[in-house]
């Protein structure tokens, strides 16, 4: 089982592909790592917001 907020590679590949296409170049290892950590952080914030909405009702 994956750790919380650790997603299958396909999710990471999608955001990596998006930026590589937008910037018209391949990302280096550091950029990929920062992008993946940012993706995880964004998903965590999104999940926390949804939990708050559920308990606010």
C-alpha positions in Angstrom: 0.0 0.0 0.0 1.2 3.5 -0.8 2.0 6.0 2.0 -0.6 8.8 2.4 -0.3 11.4 -0.4 2.0 9.1 -2.4 0.4 8.6 -5.7 1.1 6.2 -8.7 3.7 7.4 -11.1 1.0 8.1 -13.7 -0.2 11.2 -11.7 3.4 12.5 -11.5 4.0 11.8 -15.1 1.0 13.9 -16.1 2.3 17.0 -14.3 5.8 16.5 -15.4 4.7 16.1 -19.0 2.6 19.3 -18.7 5.5 21.4 -17.6 8.0 19.8 -20.0 5.5 20.6 -22.8 4.9 24.2 -21.6 8.6 24.9 -21.1 9.5 23.0 -24.3 12.3 21.1 -22.6 13.0 18.1 -20.2 13.0 18.8 -16.5 16.1 17.9 -14.6 16.0 15.7 -11.6 15.8 18.5 -9.1 13.0 20.2 -10.9 11.1 16.9 -11.1 11.6 16.3 -7.3 10.3 19.9 -6.5 7.3 19.4 -8.8 6.4 16.1 -7.2 6.7 17.5 -3.7 4.5 20.5 -4.8 2.0 18.1 -6.3 1.8 16.1 -3.0 1.4 19.3 -1.0 -1.3 20.6 -3.2 -3.2 17.4 -3.0 -2.9 17.4 0.8 -4.3 20.9 1.1 -7.1 19.9 -1.3 -7.9 16.9 0.9 -7.8 19.0 4.1 -10.2 21.5 2.6 -12.6 18.8 1.6 -12.6 17.4 5.1 -13.3 20.8 6.6 -16.3 21.2 4.2 -17.6 17.8 5.2 -17.5 18.6 8.9 -18.9 22.1 8.5 -22.3 20.7 7.5 
